[in-house]
Amino acid sequence: MNHATHLGPAGARERSHADPTKPAPVGVVIATRNRSASLAGTVRHLLALPERPEVLVVDNASTDDTRAMLARDFPQVRVVSLPFNRGALARTDGVRALDTPYVAFSDDDSWWAPGALAAAARHFDAHPRLGLLSARTLVGPSDAPDPLNDLLAHSPLGPATDLPGTQVLGFLGCAAVARRTAYLDVGGYHPLLFFGAEETLLAYDFAARGWGVTHCPDVVAHHHPDPGPRTDRPAVVRRNELLTAWLRRPLPHALARTRGLAAEARHDPHARRALRETLTRLPAALRARRPLPPHVERAARLLDAVNGAHEPHGADGASP
């Protein structure tokens, strides 16, 4: 498929894809591990879409019947089998394996509404600077709106004349579509975070490279998370928020966030665990440190003021 191969937002216009008889130029990447039953439902929904997207599953070293199930029931789905669990980096493996100009992300418990991928492709075709698009997310069998939708829609960054929707510095990982060249330009998800609130750092990196990140509510994703408790989630989110601060934010901000977590750790065992894990990974964060450009830092400070300095929001702790 003919599409742009350069890096950077300038001149990134892909070929128009207005012909409704052709598949939308959007592939779907699913990162999964040991959830074959849920994954099967997701794949069925994606293969039934009118856009007929290419679906690629990246298996994070599952030990259940994931690979056998895919080979038996979905031979048309491409599979990348990883030798060990790479966390969110599995999504980047999937992006590299696809050659569609745009890549949508699903988890093994989420999928896209009919027409959503075509709508996303139209936004990317019409807006060459658009690097990543955040969808409106409906949760569970009742299609309840995710609280993150309103948070993103009312982002204080507001609109831009050359972008659709509202500018944001966060998104939900299983409800996002990226321009493939832009995603590879910024390097994808950071290896230090693994999983848990990893989206904010990637949104920072898109913005730092000049790519737009916006929320477009006309693009709809469905999310059916496991209703069971996730007891380790708060500690992971705190850890990654703090590591993100050390990786990209000014040192006074990172120090303040560290002091805040240390104060929480006196009373909260989850915070103690997060602090221990952060300190373990901090030397690597300092080696990889790359502060945000001034214009992105100004936007991040504005969001800090509105949202209480990166307290978790939505289903996955993303911030606008």
Disulfide bonds with the S-S distance in Angstrom:
none
